[in-house]
């Protein structure tokens, strides 16, 4: 129970027990025998932390050592943090694995081909021109223009669009009322259904308890285009159960049936 008390007292999340380092940790502790004392507060934040950083750096060096042999790909991932700051993460992929290279805060910078070319040029020089095989980026017009400049400058490298971003753009077109008004109407109906269920706690409890076995519906959001289609798929999956709920005695006798 000592382990359990420590776990709960330290508010350690339960999913930590699924870490690939969890069982090896216990193997190492039990191999030390009785009387073993764990690392102190100062050990964890001082010398042991330095050892862990050194180990990670050595692993990164082992990845970098393969770049000249197998080549590597540079991946650019643009996103916006909670403070609405646009950031571009640069990662390097090789057959041995992927590593985070650097992050650039693009707040206040113009998102044009010249700016992106300058960023990529800096990254290419850091990785090594002779090691870079391809760039993988979003499919935006500014990235396409930067790609042409980079391919002209570095003839040994080529550009590949991010497959996930391409799919996202396809879904965006599918849900655009100008191109597919029927799909837009269907998405609107799905949003109304899920919004009604999740805005009424009694209906949500009834659905979870008696019809979906505690499972939730996928709720569409404004920013995530894929969730529109996942929501429709989920409604189709529970179509029979939702129809049964709307014809049940509990529903007919409730005030929600007229809403």
GIGIRA-V929068 format. One record per run of one state. SS is the DSSP state (~ for helix, > for strand, _ for the rest). FROM is the first residue (numbers start at 0). LEN is the number of residues. If there is no record, write none. Layout:
# GIGIRA-V929068
ss->SS from->FROM len->LEN
ss->SS from->FROM len->LEN
This chain:
# GIGIRA-V929068
ss->_ from->0 len->1
ss->~ from->1 len->8
ss->_ from->9 len->4
ss->~ from->13 len->5
ss->_ from->18 len->3
ss->~ from->21 len->10
ss->_ from->31 len->9
ss->~ from->40 len->5
ss->_ from->45 len->1
ss->~ from->46 len->18
ss->_ from->64 len->2
ss->~ from->66 len->4
ss->_ from->70 len->1
ss->> from->71 len->9
ss->_ from->80 len->5
ss->> from->85 len->9
ss->_ from->94 len->2
ss->> from->96 len->9
ss->_ from->105 len->7
ss->~ from->112 len->15
ss->_ from->127 len->1
ss->~ from->128 len->3
ss->> from->131 len->6
ss->_ from->137 len->3
ss->~ from->140 len->13
ss->_ from->153 len->4
ss->> from->157 len->4
ss->_ from->161 len->1
ss->~ from->162 len->12
ss->_ from->174 len->6
ss->~ from->180 len->19
ss->_ from->199 len->1
ss->~ from->200 len->10
ss->_ from->210 len->14
ss->~ from->224 len->13
ss->_ from->237 len->1
ss->~ from->238 len->8
ss->_ from->246 len->2
ss->~ from->248 len->4
ss->_ from->252 len->2
ss->~ from->254 len->4
ss->_ from->258 len->1
